[in-house]
Amino acid sequence: MSARVRPILDGDAAITLFTGNYGSGKTEVSVNVATALARAGISPITIADLDLVNPYFRCREAREPMEQLGIRVLAPSGDFHNADLPILMPEVRGAIEHSEGPTILDVGGDNVGSTVLAGLAAVLKARPHRMAFVLNRSRPFTETVEGAMRIMDEIETASRMKITHIAGNTHMMEETDRGIIVRGADFCNKIARKRGIKVLFVTMAESLLDTVPEPGTLVRLKGIPAPVLPLKRIMLPVWLGGPAPGSMATHSRDGFARITES
């Protein structure tokens, strides 16, 4: 059915940034990558919450279960956990300058959310890094090549950074099937060719896989023209059983098996 093709993050780039438009699934992808690496035994791993504009679906909402896996989570805590304030922790700059092991930055949506990177651009450019644009063809403004290219241009201008990869995350929630994944992968490849960059991976729900590969790896599946990252639904919305922003009660209750189970 599948074969291991390479680790999720290979090469010399210790720092990986995930950016994209609102609703593309940047946080879902960021948390999945971090937890998959942790489950594979890779350490240390750092994930930084740089979403300073959207109070929903921030990686800080999964702080406790990620820390249980040994992941260092850089995000406001205590009274500032759910603050809708532009708080950029000084530890983030330190993690970039002195990164040990994979360091993942979950960046806010669109050019507004990506503006935070402008103040870190010089530090980031001094370190090996990759900046992946999370692309969900099913979302407004990125359902066409022209729309996706425009959003990418705006993010690059605001962040003063260059997008180096595409991470495909096309889905239709519970209605997602293999055909949607294939069409999304084709779309990612088309845009990647136009920009002269690479597709890092495309995501696919573990429930659609016949066999889940070992943690920390990508797989090749027949008919899907890109490496596949098996994805677990972690950042559930409130109406599907997820916690309200800032509330860890739901996480504590169910032990967040979606992350920690093998």
Buried (B, 14 or more C-beta within 10 A) or exposed (E): EBEEBEBBBEEEBBBBBBBBBBBBBBBBBBBBBBBBBBBBEBBEBBBBBBBBBBEBBBBBBBBBBBEBBEBBBBBBEEEEBBEEEEEBBEEBBEBBEEBEEBBBBBBBBBBBBBBBBEEBEEBBEEBEBBBBBBBBBBBEBBBEEEBBBBBBEBBBEBBBBEBBBBBBBBBEEEEBEEEBBBEBBBBBBEBBEEBEBBBBBBBBBBEBBEEEBEBBBBBBBEEBEBBBBBBBBBBBEEEEEBBEBEBBEBBEEEEBEBBBEE
